[in-house]
């Protein structure tokens, strides 16, 4: 299972499309696939290693570009290195994340 996780200060309204756990984190389900990053490369001035992962998902319920956002895969939390809408211009139909492995 793959989720976008965001800090959620205070309780969320009952009608919110996310679940807020007692840990103060809002969790958004991602319809996603994850794979390893191939080789050491540079993306937007950041080094991407073979141990890092690439996650491609449908458009999340929220915009996923807040600095404190994380991706949780099978219970393990990962830092987001970069996030890019697909396509880069126009209305996004998917998102591509590169996360620390």
N, C-alpha and C positions, 0 to 999 in steps of 0.2 A: 504494500500500500504506500502511496506517495501523497504527501500533504504539504501545502504552504502553511507555515506557522508564523504568526505575528503576535507581538505583545499587544494585549488588550487591557488598557487601564480601566478599571471599574467594570461593573457588570454590564453585559450586553442586553439590549432589549429582547424580549421574548420572540419578537418577529424577525430577529436577525437571521441571515442565511448561514451562520456559522455556529459552532459550539464553542463556548468558553469554559475551559477547564478550571479547576481550583488553582492551578498554577499561574493564572492570569494570561494564558495564551489562547488566541483565537486560531482555530484549525480549519483550513479549507481543503476539501478533497480535490486532488488533481487526477484527471484521467491522463496518465503519463506513461512514458517508457524511459528507462535509464540505461545508459551504456557507458563504458569506460572511455576516457579521452585518449586518443591515439597519438602518442609521442608528446614531447615537450614542445609547446608552441607559445606564442604571445598573442593575447587578445586584449585590445584596448590598453596596451601597456602593462598588462598583468600576465605573469607566467602561469601557464596551464601545464600540469604534470600528468603523467600516465595514470597516477593514482586518483586523479580528479574524475568527475563524472559529468556527462551531458544528459540533461533531462529535457525531453520535448513533451509538451502537454497542450491540451485544449486551453482556451482562454479561461483563466481563473475567475472566481467570483469577485475578486478585488484586483486592483492594479498591483502587480508584484514588483515594486522597485523601491521599497522603503529599506533603508540601510540595515535595519534590525531584522528584516524578514529572513527566515530560514526555510530549508526544505527538509522534511522528515521522511526518510525511506526505511520501511520495516523497523520503525522505532528508533532509528539512529538519526540525530540532528546533523545537518550539513550547512555550512556557510555558503551563501550565494556569492560567486565571484562576479558573474555578469548575467544580465537578463536581457533578452532581445525579442521583440515581437516579430512574428512571421506573418505576412511580409513586412519588410522594414518600413514601407510607406503604405498608407491606406488603413483600412480596418483590419486589425489583427484577427487571424483565424487560429493561431497557435502561439506558444511562447517557447523559447529555447533558453534554458538555464545552464550555466556551467557552475558546478558546485565543488567544494573541497571534498576530496574522498576520505 
